[in-house]
Amino acid sequence: MVAQGKSEPALKGMVHAATVMAMTGADAIQNPILREQAWADLKARIGKEGYVSALPDDAEPPIKEMAS
């Protein structure tokens, strides 16, 4: 699966996806109504408690193990 990322169709798809994300960001920067709607949607989804991580408070990323 990883090797497919080097193919021409995969690269074209990744460039297209990056373009869509960049243009969405530009839309959000330029359109205050869109930003307000996005914030309202986020607040509705996370509820009164806000974001709650599924990880325990004392969890640390396994950076040293990943670097080996």
C-alpha positions, 0 to 999 in steps of 0.5 A: 500500500505504501508504494502506491503513494509513489505512482502518478495517479496517487500523486495526482490525488494527493495534490488534488486533496491538498488543493481542496484543503488549502482552498477550504482554509482560504475560504474560512479565512476570507468568510467570517460567516463560514468561520462562525458556522464552523465554530458553532458546529464544533461547539455543538459536536464537543458539547459543554465538556469540550474535547475529552482525550481518550488517552490517560493524562499520564500517557506519553508518546513512544517517541524513543521507541519509534526512533529505534 
